[in-house]
Amino acid sequence: MAMSGGRDDGEPMMEMNTTPLIDVMLVLLIMFIITIPIQTHAVKVDLPVNDPNARKPPVDPIKNKI
């Protein structure tokens, strides 16, 4: 990779320095690679099934008095 120190006539270089941009993009890529497996990890949870025909337990009026 060649380095350019500007032109001989003393004018500043007009090219954008892309090295910091590439560094930031590589850090973001590594962060995404690390965090994606955490987001796709699933935990199995046994949720109760809503059965409309199931009998509900009787409510004790003494314990549930407002």
C-alpha positions as CSV (number, residue, x, y, z in Angstrom):
1,M,0.0,0.0,0.0
2,A,1.6,3.3,-1.1
3,M,1.5,6.4,1.1
4,S,1.1,9.8,-0.4
5,G,2.4,12.9,1.4
6,G,0.6,15.3,-0.9
7,R,1.6,17.0,-4.1
8,D,4.8,18.9,-4.7
9,D,3.0,22.2,-5.1
10,G,2.0,22.3,-1.4
11,E,-1.8,21.8,-1.9
12,P,-3.6,19.6,0.7
13,M,-4.8,16.2,-0.2
14,M,-8.4,16.0,-1.2
15,E,-8.9,12.3,-0.6
16,M,-10.8,11.2,2.5
17,N,-8.9,9.1,5.1
18,T,-10.9,5.9,5.2
19,T,-8.8,4.0,7.8
20,P,-10.9,5.2,10.8
21,L,-14.1,4.3,8.9
22,I,-12.8,0.8,8.2
23,D,-11.8,0.3,11.8
24,V,-15.2,1.3,13.1
25,M,-16.9,-1.0,10.6
26,L,-14.8,-3.9,11.7
27,V,-15.5,-3.3,15.3
28,L,-19.3,-3.2,14.6
29,L,-19.0,-6.4,12.5
30,I,-17.3,-8.2,15.4
31,M,-19.9,-6.9,17.9
32,F,-22.8,-8.2,15.7
33,I,-21.1,-11.6,15.3
34,I,-20.8,-11.9,19.0
35,T,-24.3,-10.7,19.9
36,I,-26.3,-12.7,17.3
37,P,-25.9,-16.1,19.0
38,I,-27.2,-14.6,22.2
39,Q,-30.3,-13.3,20.6
40,T,-31.1,-16.6,18.9
41,H,-30.7,-18.7,22.1
42,A,-34.1,-20.0,23.2
43,V,-35.3,-21.1,26.6
44,K,-38.1,-23.7,26.7
45,V,-41.0,-22.6,28.9
46,D,-44.0,-24.8,29.6
47,L,-46.9,-22.4,29.5
48,P,-50.4,-23.4,30.7
49,V,-53.0,-24.3,28.0
50,N,-56.2,-22.2,27.9
51,D,-58.9,-24.9,27.9
52,P,-62.4,-23.4,27.9
53,N,-63.9,-26.8,29.1
54,A,-61.6,-27.1,32.1
55,R,-63.2,-26.8,35.5
56,K,-61.8,-24.0,37.7
57,P,-61.0,-24.6,41.3
58,P,-63.6,-23.3,43.8
59,V,-63.0,-19.8,45.2
60,D,-62.7,-19.6,48.9
61,P,-64.8,-16.5,49.9
62,I,-63.0,-16.1,53.2
63,K,-59.5,-15.9,51.7
64,N,-60.6,-13.7,48.8
65,K,-62.6,-11.2,50.8
66,I,-62.0,-7.5,49.8
